[in-house]
Amino acid sequence: MYNINYKALVLAFLALDVISAVQAALYVLQPASGSVCHAGQECTIQWTDDGESPTLSLVGVVTIGLYTGDMQLVQSIPATNVAQAQSVTFTPISEAGPNSDS
């Protein structure tokens, strides 16, 4: 028979609930809505946070990718430490397709 400490179990679930409730927002500043990145030409992605915790200075390394409209990865972009950089420049590949829905 297992001896369960219910008070510790309840506190653990409460801690998980609080942690999952804390979600800051990330905003993409560039490319702006309606803009176009062309294959073979540099494209810059720039972002900021909403100032709520956790801020970018606490996030660290993130993975970035170029995806189709149905969320299929087309091109991996090198991982970036968002605590140190607020933008990344990459060159889209031609295989990405003519628009975000292809």
C-alpha positions as CSV (number, residue, x, y, z in Angstrom):
1,M,0.0,0.0,0.0
2,Y,1.3,3.5,-0.9
3,N,1.4,6.3,1.6
4,I,0.4,9.5,-0.2
5,N,0.9,12.9,1.3
6,Y,-2.2,14.6,0.0
7,K,-1.2,18.1,1.2
8,A,2.0,17.9,-0.8
9,L,0.1,16.6,-3.8
10,V,-2.4,19.4,-3.7
11,L,0.4,22.0,-3.4
12,A,2.1,20.5,-6.4
13,F,-1.0,20.8,-8.5
14,L,-1.5,24.3,-7.3
15,A,2.0,25.2,-8.2
16,L,1.6,23.7,-11.7
17,D,-1.6,25.7,-12.1
18,V,0.1,28.9,-11.2
19,I,3.1,28.2,-13.5
20,S,0.8,27.4,-16.4
21,A,-1.3,30.5,-15.8
22,V,1.7,32.8,-16.2
23,Q,2.1,33.3,-19.9
24,A,3.6,36.4,-21.4
25,A,2.9,37.4,-24.9
26,L,5.4,37.6,-27.8
27,Y,4.8,40.0,-30.6
28,V,6.3,39.8,-34.1
29,L,7.2,43.3,-35.3
30,Q,8.8,42.4,-38.6
31,P,7.8,41.1,-41.1
32,A,4.7,43.2,-40.7
33,S,1.3,41.8,-41.7
34,G,1.0,41.9,-45.5
35,S,4.7,42.2,-46.1
36,V,6.6,39.6,-48.3
37,C,9.9,37.9,-47.9
38,H,11.4,36.7,-51.2
39,A,13.3,33.5,-51.7
40,G,17.0,34.2,-52.0
41,Q,16.8,37.6,-50.3
42,E,17.5,38.3,-46.7
43,C,14.4,38.6,-44.5
44,T,14.5,39.9,-40.9
45,I,12.2,38.6,-38.1
46,Q,12.0,41.0,-35.2
47,W,10.1,40.5,-32.0
48,T,9.3,42.0,-28.6
49,D,7.4,40.9,-25.5
50,D,4.5,42.5,-23.6
51,G,6.6,43.3,-20.5
52,E,4.8,40.6,-18.5
53,S,6.8,37.9,-16.8
54,P,8.5,35.8,-18.2
55,T,10.1,38.5,-20.3
56,L,12.4,37.7,-23.2
57,S,15.4,38.2,-20.9
58,L,14.3,35.1,-19.0
59,V,13.3,32.9,-21.9
60,G,16.7,32.0,-23.5
61,V,17.2,29.9,-26.6
62,V,14.2,29.4,-28.9
63,T,13.7,27.5,-32.1
64,I,12.4,29.3,-35.2
65,G,11.1,28.0,-38.4
66,L,9.4,29.0,-41.7
67,Y,6.0,27.2,-41.9
68,T,3.3,26.9,-44.5
69,G,-0.3,28.0,-43.7
70,D,-1.1,24.5,-42.5
71,M,1.9,24.5,-40.1
72,Q,4.2,22.3,-42.1
73,L,7.9,23.1,-41.5
74,V,9.5,24.3,-44.7
75,Q,12.8,25.7,-43.4
76,S,14.5,25.6,-40.0
77,I,16.1,28.9,-38.9
78,P,19.0,28.7,-36.5
79,A,18.0,28.7,-32.8
80,T,18.3,32.1,-31.2
81,N,18.8,33.3,-27.7
82,V,15.9,35.9,-27.3
83,A,17.5,37.1,-24.1
84,Q,20.4,38.5,-26.1
85,A,18.8,39.2,-29.5
86,Q,15.5,40.7,-30.6
87,S,15.8,39.8,-34.3
88,V,17.2,37.3,-36.7
89,T,18.0,37.5,-40.4
90,F,17.7,34.6,-42.7
91,T,17.4,33.8,-46.4
92,P,14.2,32.0,-47.4
93,I,14.6,29.0,-49.7
94,S,12.8,28.8,-53.0
95,E,11.2,25.5,-51.9
96,A,9.1,27.4,-49.4
97,G,6.6,28.1,-52.1
98,P,4.9,31.2,-53.5
99,N,2.9,32.1,-50.4
100,S,2.1,31.0,-46.8
101,D,-0.6,28.7,-47.9
102,S,1.4,26.4,-50.1
